[in-house]
């Protein structure tokens, strides 16, 4: 069963991971592979999780009227 992370890209092109309760800035120092971690959402949970993520974005980034949110499928073995 596929699982997903939810990533928000701010107008300043910073990337944030939605963990279900807050946005955490993803830092990348160089050429290393960026591995997402934290809360994973099942496909049936995505709609509700994205809705909650949009609420957090509205509070943290009130000037971003068209937030860029994407889901990233991650490989998880059950």
C-alpha positions, 0 to 999 in steps of 0.5 A: 500500500503506497504511503505519502509525505506532504511537502509545501514549497513556500514563495521563497522556495523553502520546502516544509514537511507537514507532519500532521500538526506542524510544518518542519523546514527541510534543510539541505546543505549540499549534494546529499540525497534528501530523505523525507521522514516524519508522518506518512499518510495513506492514500485515503488520508491524503485529502484530510491531511492536505486540508489541515496542511492548508490551514497551517500554511494560512497561519504561517504564510498568510500572504501565500494565496496559492500554496504549492503542495505536493504529495511524495510517494515513499517506499515503505515495506509493510 
